[in-house]
């Protein structure tokens, strides 16, 4: 992490629907090279927050690379900010490499041999080398999610300066080994200077991989700090309504959260 201006800043973000407050007074930032995990129970506001960061639900209160998001051209933002939704339905039998190549669209109208080489390299990074000509619809849900992760890598590849990657539950459809492989790759991206914001459900994955944890409860931020400070018994009880025990991980330098009931 650096002491430079944040790549992403949220300033006093509020959002209501039909008189119901879904987000209230949210303020936080994401630095280049940092992984920020967003946690909270179902309905806490995680998805609503992410849709504001992408501009889907409005662009007020969000700054990207020092500029108000509402003032950025979509094509400009697309070169430096990539988004991995929780699900990306496909109804056509695209080859895997063609799906990954969608990430190169912001970089030029005409596909080049270099684009194809970049897409193949990104597939290798997610452990899917050799899948280039496979029909994406024949892959498992977890494999399809890794293809789309490769697409986001291709989108950010070769871009100078600050970059941001937004991940919405990237481990939800993955087995244990691929959950950790995905988050290790996210950490590698941080080392390359990318700011990564990841919505996660697994508290222990957040504790192990995140630099900081932002915890939401009923649309409010109740904690935003490094894992040992944010993931306390009290904050988890408030956020999830469940009693836990937080102790030191026996093998790793991070908290370990276990159910106490």
Secondary structure, DSSP 8 states (H G I E B T S, - for coil): --SS--SEEEEEEEEEETTEEEEEEEEEEE-TT-EEEEE--TTSSHHHHHHHHTTTT--TTEEETTEEGGGS-HHHHHHHEEEE-S-----S--BHHHHHHGGGGGG-SS--HHHHHHHHHHHHHTT-TT-TTSBGGGS-HHHHHHHHHHHHHHHHTT--S-EEEEEESTTTT--HHHHHHHHHHHHHHHHTTEEEEEE-S-HHHHHHH-SEEEEEETTEEEEEE-HHHHS-HHHHHHHHS--EEEEE-SSSSSEEEEE--
